[in-house]
Amino acid sequence: MTLQPNSNFCFACGLANEFGLQMKFYNSGPGEVTAQYTVKEQYQGYPGVVHGGIVAAMLDEVAARTHLGGDNPRFMYTAKLSIRFRKNVPIGKPLRLVGKIGKSKKRAATATGEIYCPDGELLAQADALLIEVPDEILDSVNIESLGWKVYDENVDIIG
């Protein structure tokens, strides 16, 4: 498994975002991305249960990151996200997220995201329609200034 890049202020992966999730993602196989993550209590909805918006953000991120691996990484944004909440996602328990690449076209692609509890039970899943970020937008952004790089695995917060 290889560690994917993080950024500074992304809500899901931004290591300097004190309000974000600060997640780390790994290329775990061809077209597959995984993450291990324990959600903190400040992201709960009902007591002991992760807020549905946070679950959606985690599924969105793991699905979109499937296209960052490989020889030709693609920066993509989500055009449509369809979520099925199967069970409550617990606060404070180690979760496993899995994203898998789907069909790919010139500017669009699909992917799935899933969240599993420690015993392997599927808690939530999503289907994502992704659109490639236009070249003119990518060309106008200095990726390095955003902190987009692979950090040491043991780094928790850059600040």
LINUR-V698396 format. One record per run of one state. SS is the DSSP state (H for helix, E for strand, - for the rest). FROM is the first residue (numbers start at 1). TO is the last residue. If there is no record, write none. Layout:
# LINUR-V698396
ss->[SS	SS]
from->[FROM	FROM]
to->[TO	TO]
This chain:
# LINUR-V698396
ss->[-	E	-	E	-	E	-	E	-	H	E	-	E	-	H	-	E	-	E	-	E	-	E	-	E	-	H	-	H	-	E	-]
from->[1	2	4	6	7	26	30	32	39	41	44	45	49	51	52	68	76	86	90	91	94	105	108	117	122	133	135	140	143	147	149	150]
to->[1	3	5	6	25	29	31	38	40	43	44	48	50	51	67	75	85	89	90	93	104	107	116	121	132	134	139	142	146	148	149	159]
